[in-house]
Amino acid sequence: MDMDKPCLYDEDFYGWTQQQAKALEQRLVMELDWPHLQEEIQALGRQEYRELVSRLSVLLGHLLKWEYQPEQRSRSWFLTIREQRRAIHRHLRQNLSLKYRIEEALLDGFEAGVDLALRETNLPLRTFPEYCPYLFDDAIAENFLCDTRQDWEG
């Protein structure tokens, strides 16, 4: 690659992706932008981890609300818990290696989950535990705290 010439990666990312895909398809090794390809592939992996953490934070936030503010339980909370559990199962089936980062994701997701619960309730911070009180397998189980195997009956 000519170092004096502006890089397509910096000027037209979409164009760069198409060029790189074509070079990969045709196995044109010398046409590949190795440093940027490596960077983008690593970014894709980080994005999959962030997706898991994001889904966990919504799930954990709603489980906290469900547990600590039972008088406010609603169909909406029930459906959010159900949706996030299904999405997490699906995401892990599609990204098997993420299972090695489950504990880390649970910790990261719990912090954001507490913030979600604080935003959506009038409960003080001291209401919620400092550390995640749920095991990962429990949190994603259909019958834990909020049984999402059944119809909502509020």
BAMARTOR-142060 format. One record per atom (N, C-alpha, C): residue number from 1; residue in one letter; atom name; x, y, z. Coordinates in steps of 0.2 Angstrom, whole numbers, always signed. Each point is the difference from the previous one (the first is absolute). Layout:
! residues N
   resi   resn   name      xx      yy      zz
    NUM      a     CA       X       Y       Z
...
This chain:
! residues 154
   resi   resn   name      xx      yy      zz
      1      m      N      +4      -6      +0
      1      m     CA      -4      +6      +0
      1      m      C      +4      +6      +0
      2      d      N      -1      +5      -4
      2      d     CA      +4      +6      -1
      2      d      C      -2      +5      +6
      3      m      N      +5      +1      +4
      3      m     CA      -1      +4      +6
      3      m      C      -1      +7      -1
      4      d      N      +1      +3      -6
      4      d     CA      -1      +7      -1
      4      d      C      -7      +1      -3
      5      k      N      -3      -5      -2
      5      k     CA      -7      +0      -3
      5      k      C      -5      +0      +6
      6      p      N      -5      +4      +0
      6      p     CA      -5      +0      +5
      6      p      C      -3      -7      +0
      7      c      N      -2      -3      +6
      7      c     CA      -2      -7      +0
      7      c      C      -8      +0      -1
      8      l      N      -3      -4      -4
      8      l     CA      -7      -1      -1
      8      l      C      -3      -1      +7
      9      y      N      +3      -3      +4
      9      y     CA      -3      -2      +7
      9      y      C      -2      +7      +3
     10      d      N      +4      +5      +0
     10      d     CA      -1      +6      +3
     10      d      C      -5      +5      -3
     11      e      N      -1      -1      -7
     11      e     CA      -4      +4      -4
     11      e      C      -6      -2      -2
     12      d      N      -1      -7      -1
     12      d     CA      -6      -3      -2
     12      d      C      +0      -7      +3
     13      f      N      -3      +0      +6
     13      f     CA      +0      -7      +4
     13      f      C      -4      -5      -4
     14      y      N      -6      +2      -2
     14      y     CA      -4      -5      -4
     14      y      C      +4      -3      -6
     15      g      N      +3      +5      -4
     15      g     CA      +4      -2      -6
     15      g      C      +5      -5      +2
     16      w      N      +4      +2      +6
     16      w     CA      +5      -4      +2
     16      w      C      -2      -7      +2
     17      t      N      -6      -1      +3
     17      t     CA      -3      -7      +2
     17      t      C      -1      -4      -7
     18      q      N      -3      +4      -5
     18      q     CA      -1      -4      -6
     18      q      C      +6      -2      -3
     19      q      N      +5      +4      +0
     19      q     CA      +6      -1      -3
     19      q      C      +4      -6      +3
     20      q      N      +0      +0      +7
     20      q     CA      +3      -5      +4
     20      q      C      -4      -7      -1
     21      a      N      -7      +0      +0
     21      a     CA      -4      -6      -2
     21      a      C      +2      -3      -6
     22      k      N      +1      +4      -5
     22      k     CA      +1      -2      -7
     22      k      C      +7      -3      +0
     23      a      N      +5      +3      +3
     23      a     CA      +7      -2      +1
     23      a      C      +0      -7      +3
     24      l      N      -4      -1      +6
     24      l     CA      +0      -6      +3
     24      l      C      -3      -6      -4
     25      e      N      -6      +2      -3
     25      e     CA      -3      -5      -5
     25      e      C      +5      -2      -5
     26      q      N      +4      +4      -3
     26      q     CA      +4      -2      -6
     26      q      C      +7      -2      +3
     27      r      N      +1      +0      +7
     27      r     CA      +6      -2      +3
     27      r      C      +6      +4      -3
     28      l      N      -1      +7      +0
     28      l     CA      +5      +5      -2
     28      l      C      +4      +2      +6
     29      v      N      +4      -4      +3
     29      v     CA      +3      +2      +6
     29      v      C      +4      +7      +0
     30      m      N      +3      +2      -5
     30      m     CA      +3      +6      +0
     30      m      C      -4      +6      +0
     31      e      N      -7      -1      -2
     31      e     CA      -5      +5      +0
     31      e      C      -3      +1      +7
     32      l      N      +2      -4      +5
     32      l     CA      -4      +0      +6
     32      l      C      +4      +5      +5
     33      d      N      -4      +4      +3
     33      d     CA      +2      +5      +5
     33      d      C      +0      -3      +7
     34      w      N      +6      -4      +1
     34      w     CA      +0      -4      +6
     34      w      C      -1      +4      +6
     35      p      N      +3      +5      +2
     35      p     CA      +0      +4      +6
     35      p      C      -8      +2      +1
     36      h      N      -3      +2      -5
     36      h     CA      -7      +2      +1
     36      h      C      -5      -6      +1
     37      l      N      +2      -5      -4
     37      l     CA      -4      -6      +0
     37      l      C      +0      -3      +8
     38      q      N      +6      +0      +2
     38      q     CA      +1      -3      +7
     38      q      C      -4      +5      +5
     39      e      N      +0      +6      -1
     39      e     CA      -3      +5      +5
     39      e      C      -8      -1      -1
     40      e      N      -2      -1      -6
     40      e     CA      -7      -1      -1
     40      e      C      -3      -6      +3
     41      i      N      +4      -6      -1
     41      i     CA      -2      -6      +3
     41      i      C      +0      +0      +7
     42      q      N      +5      +3      +3
     42      q     CA      +0      +1      +8
     42      q      C      -6      +4      +2
     43      a      N      -2      +5      -4
     43      a     CA      -6      +4      +2
     43      a      C      -6      -4      +0
     44      l      N      -1      -4      -5
     44      l     CA      -6      -4      -1
     44      l      C      -1      -5      +6
     45      g      N      +6      -2      +3
     45      g     CA      +0      -5      +6
     45      g      C      -2      +4      +6
     46      r      N      +2      +7      +0
     46      r     CA      -2      +4      +6
     46      r      C      -7      +2      +0
     47      q      N      -2      +1      -6
     47      q     CA      -7      +1      -1
     47      q      C      -5      -5      +2
     48      e      N      +2      -7      -1
     48      e     CA      -4      -5      +2
     48      e      C      +0      -1      +8
     49      y      N      +6      +2      +3
     49      y     CA      +0      +0      +7
     49      y      C      -5      +6      +3
     50      r      N      +1      +5      -3
     50      r     CA      -4      +6      +2
     50      r      C      -8      -1      -1
     51      e      N      -2      -4      -5
     51      e     CA      -7      -2      -1
     51      e      C      -2      -5      +6
     52      l      N      +4      -4      +2
     52      l     CA      -1      -5      +6
     52      l      C      -1      +5      +6
     53      v      N      +4      +4      +1
     53      v     CA      +0      +4      +6
     53      v      C      -6      +5      +0
     54      s      N      -2      +2      -6
     54      s     CA      -5      +5      +0
     54      s      C      -7      -4      +1
     55      r      N      -1      -6      -3
     55      r     CA      -5      -4      +2
     55      r      C      -1      -2      +7
     56      l      N      +6      -2      +3
     56      l     CA      +0      -2      +7
     56      l      C      -2      +6      +4
     57      s      N      +2      +6      -1
     57      s     CA      -1      +6      +4
     57      s      C      -8      +1      +0
     58      v      N      -3      +0      -6
     58      v     CA      -7      +0      +0
     58      v      C      -4      -5      +4
     59      l      N      +2      -6      -1
     59      l     CA      -2      -6      +4
     59      l      C      +1      +1      +7
     60      l      N      +6      +1      +2
     60      l     CA      +1      +1      +8
     60      l      C      -4      +6      +3
     61      g      N      +0      +6      -4
     61      g     CA      -4      +5      +2
     61      g      C      -7      -1      +1
     62      h      N      -3      -4      -4
     62      h     CA      -7      -2      +1
     62      h      C      -1      -5      +5
     63      l      N      +5      -5      +1
     63      l     CA      -1      -4      +5
     63      l      C      +1      +3      +7
     64      l      N      +4      +5      +0
     64      l     CA      +1      +4      +7
     64      l      C      -7      +4      +1
     65      k      N      -3      +3      -5
     65      k     CA      -6      +3      +1
     65      k      C      -6      -5      +2
     66      w      N      +0      -6      -3
     66      w     CA      -5      -5      +1
     66      w      C      +1      -2      +7
     67      e      N      +6      -1      +3
     67      e     CA      +1      -2      +7
     67      e      C      -1      +5      +5
     68      y      N      +3      +6      -1
     68      y     CA      +0      +5      +5
     68      y      C      -6      +5      -1
     69      q      N      -4      +0      -5
     69      q     CA      -6      +4      +0
     69      q      C      -6      -4      -3
     70      p      N      -2      -6      +4
     70      p     CA      -5      -4      -3
     70      p      C      -7      +3      -1
     71      e      N      -1      +5      +4
     71      e     CA      -7      +3      -1
     71      e      C      -1      +4      -7
     72      q      N      +6      +1      -3
     72      q     CA      +0      +3      -7
     72      q      C      +0      -4      -6
     73      r      N      +1      -7      +2
     73      r     CA      +1      -5      -6
     73      r      C      -6      +1      -5
     74      s      N      +3      +0      -6
     74      s     CA      -5      +1      -6
     74      s      C      +2      -5      -6
     75      r      N      -5      +0      -4
     75      r     CA      +1      -4      -6
     75      r      C      +6      +2      -4
     76      s      N      +1      +6      +0
     76      s     CA      +6      +3      -4
     76      s      C      +6      -3      +3
     77      w      N      +1      +0      +7
     77      w     CA      +6      -3      +3
     77      w      C      +1      -7      -2
     78      f      N      -6      -4      +1
     78      f     CA      +0      -7      -2
     78      f      C      +2      -1      -7
     79      l      N      -2      +4      -4
     79      l     CA      +2      -1      -7
     79      l      C      +7      +2      -2
     80      t      N      +2      +5      +4
     80      t     CA      +7      +1      -1
     80      t      C      +5      -5      +3
     81      i      N      -2      -3      +5
     81      i     CA      +4      -5      +3
     81      i      C      +0      -6      -5
     82      r      N      -6      -2      -2
     82      r     CA      -1      -5      -5
     82      r      C      +5      +1      -6
     83      e      N      -1      +6      -3
     83      e     CA      +4      +1      -6
     83      e      C      +7      +0      +1
     84      q      N      +3      +3      +5
     84      q     CA      +7      +0      +2
     84      q      C      +3      -7      +1
     85      r      N      -4      -4      +3
     85      r     CA      +2      -7      +2
     85      r      C      +1      -4      -7
     86      r      N      -5      +1      -4
     86      r     CA      +0      -3      -7
     86      r      C      +6      +2      -4
     87      a      N      +1      +7      +0
     87      a     CA      +5      +3      -4
     87      a      C      +7      -2      +2
     88      i      N      +1      -1      +7
     88      i     CA      +6      -2      +3
     88      i      C      +2      -7      -2
     89      h      N      -5      -4      +0
     89      h     CA      +1      -7      -2
     89      h      C      +2      -1      -7
     90      r      N      -4      +4      -4
     90      r     CA      +2      +0      -8
     90      r      C      +7      +3      -1
     91      h      N      +1      +5      +4
     91      h     CA      +7      +3      -2
     91      h      C      +6      -5      +2
     92      l      N      -1      -3      +6
     92      l     CA      +5      -5      +2
     92      l      C      +0      -6      -5
     93      r      N      -6      -2      -3
     93      r     CA      +1      -6      -4
     93      r      C      +4      +3      -7
     94      q      N      -1      +6      -1
     94      q     CA      +4      +2      -6
     94      q      C      +7      +3      +1
     95      n      N      +2      +0      +6
     95      n     CA      +6      +2      +2
     95      n      C      +3      -4      +6
     96      l      N      +1      -6      -1
     96      l     CA      +2      -5      +5
     96      l      C      +6      +2      +4
     97      s      N      +4      +3      -2
     97      s     CA      +6      +2      +3
     97      s      C      -1      +5      +6
     98      l      N      -6      +4      -1
     98      l     CA      -1      +4      +5
     98      l      C      -2      -3      +7
     99      k      N      -1      -6      +0
     99      k     CA      -1      -4      +7
     99      k      C      +6      +1      +4
    100      y      N      +6      +1      -2
    100      y     CA      +6      +1      +4
    100      y      C      +0      +7      +3
    101      r      N      -4      +4      -2
    101      r     CA      +0      +7      +3
    101      r      C      -7      +1      +4
    102      i      N      -4      -5      +1
    102      i     CA      -6      +1      +3
    102      i      C      +0      +4      +7
    103      e      N      +5      -2      +4
    103      e     CA      +1      +3      +7
    103      e      C      +1      +7      -1
    104      e      N      +5      +2      -4
    104      e     CA      +2      +7      -1
    104      e      C      -6      +4      -3
    105      a      N      -4      -3      -5
    105      a     CA      -6      +3      -3
    105      a      C      -5      +1      +6
    106      l      N      -1      -5      +4
    106      l     CA      -5      +1      +5
    106      l      C      +2      +6      +5
    107      l      N      +6      +1      +2
    107      l     CA      +2      +5      +4
    107      l      C      -1      +7      -4
    108      d      N      +2      +0      -6
    108      d     CA      -1      +6      -4
    108      d      C      -7      +2      -1
    109      g      N      -4      -5      -1
    109      g     CA      -7      +1      -1
    109      g      C      -4      +2      +6
    110      f      N      +3      -3      +6
    110      f     CA      -4      +2      +6
    110      f      C      +1      +7      +2
    111      e      N      +6      +3      -1
    111      e     CA      +1      +7      +1
    111      e      C      -5      +5      -4
    112      a      N      -1      -2      -6
    112      a     CA      -5      +4      -4
    112      a      C      -7      -2      +1
    113      g      N      -1      -6      +3
    113      g     CA      -7      -2      +2
    113      g      C      -2      +3      +6
    114      v      N      +4      +2      +5
    114      v     CA      -2      +4      +5
    114      v      C      -1      +7      -2
    115      d      N      +4      +2      -4
    115      d     CA      -2      +7      -3
    115      d      C      -7      +1      -3
    116      l      N      -1      -6      -4
    116      l     CA      -7      +0      -3
    116      l      C      -5      +0      +5
    117      a      N      +0      -4      +5
    117      a     CA      -5      -1      +6
    117      a      C      +0      +6      +4
    118      l      N      +5      +4      +1
    118      l     CA      +0      +6      +3
    118      l      C      -4      +6      -4
    119      r      N      +1      +0      -7
    119      r     CA      -3      +4      -4
    119      r      C      -8      -1      +0
    120      e      N      -2      -6      +0
    120      e     CA      -7      -2      -1
    120      e      C      -4      -2      +6
    121      t      N      +3      +2      +6
    121      t     CA      -3      -1      +6
    121      t      C      +1      +6      +4
    122      n      N      -3      +1      +6
    122      n     CA      +2      +5      +4
    122      n      C      +4      -3      +6
    123      l      N      +2      -5      -1
    123      l     CA      +4      -4      +6
    123      l      C      +7      +3      +0
    124      p      N      +3      +1      +7
    124      p     CA      +6      +2      +1
    124      p      C      +6      -5      -2
    125      l      N      +6      +2      -2
    125      l     CA      +5      -4      -1
    125      l      C      +1      -6      +5
    126      r      N      -1      +2      +6
    126      r     CA      +2      -5      +6
    126      r      C      -5      -6      +0
    127      t      N      -6      +1      -4
    127      t     CA      -5      -5      -1
    127      t      C      +3      -7      -3
    128      f      N      +5      +2      -5
    128      f     CA      +2      -6      -4
    128      f      C      +7      -2      +3
    129      p      N      +1      -7      -2
    129      p     CA      +7      -3      +3
    129      p      C      +6      +4      -4
    130      e      N      +5      +0      +3
    130      e     CA      +6      +2      -2
    130      e      C      +3      -4      -6
    131      y      N      -1      -7      +1
    131      y     CA      +2      -4      -5
    131      y      C      -5      -4      -3
    132      c      N      +0      -3      -6
    132      c     CA      -5      -4      -3
    132      c      C      -2      -6      +4
    133      p      N      -7      +0      +2
    133      p     CA      -2      -5      +5
    133      p      C      -2      -6      -4
    134      y      N      +0      +0      -7
    134      y     CA      -2      -5      -4
    134      y      C      +6      -4      -3
    135      l      N      -1      -6      -1
    135      l     CA      +5      -4      -4
    135      l      C      -3      +0      -7
    136      f      N      +5      +0      -5
    136      f     CA      -2      +1      -7
    136      f      C      -5      -5      -2
    137      d      N      +1      -6      +2
    137      d     CA      -5      -6      -3
    137      d      C      -7      +2      +3
    138      d      N      +0      +2      +7
    138      d     CA      -7      +2      +2
    138      d      C      -3      +6      -3
    139      a      N      +4      +5      -1
    139      a     CA      -3      +6      -3
    139      a      C      -3      -1      -7
    140      i      N      +3      -5      -4
    140      i     CA      -3      -1      -7
    140      i      C      -5      -6      +0
    141      a      N      -1      -3      +6
    141      a     CA      -5      -6      +0
    141      a      C      -7      +3      +0
    142      e      N      -4      -3      -4
    142      e     CA      -7      +2      -1
    142      e      C      -4      +1      +6
    143      n      N      +2      -4      +5
    143      n     CA      -5      -1      +6
    143      n      C      +4      +4      +6
    144      f      N      +5      +4      -1
    144      f     CA      +3      +3      +6
    144      f      C      -3      +7      +1
    145      l      N      -2      +1      +6
    145      l     CA      -4      +6      +3
    145      l      C      -6      +2      -4
    146      c      N      +1      +0      -7
    146      c     CA      -6      +2      -4
    146      c      C      -1      -6      -5
    147      d      N      -5      -4      +1
    147      d     CA      -1      -6      -4
    147      d      C      -2      +2      -7
    148      t      N      +4      +0      -5
    148      t     CA      -2      +2      -7
    148      t      C      -2      -5      -4
    149      r      N      -1      -6      +3
    149      r     CA      -3      -6      -4
    149      r      C      -7      +1      +0
    150      q      N      -3      +4      +4
    150      q     CA      -8      +0      +0
    150      q      C      -2      +7      -2
    151      d      N      -6      +1      -1
    151      d     CA      -3      +6      -2
    151      d      C      +0      +5      +6
    152      w      N      +1      +6      -1
    152      w     CA      +0      +5      +5
    152      w      C      -7      +1      +4
    153      e      N      +0      -1      +6
    153      e     CA      -6      +1      +4
    153      e      C      +2      +5      +6
    154      g      N      -1      +6      -1
    154      g     CA      +2      +5      +5
    154      g      C      -4      +1      +5
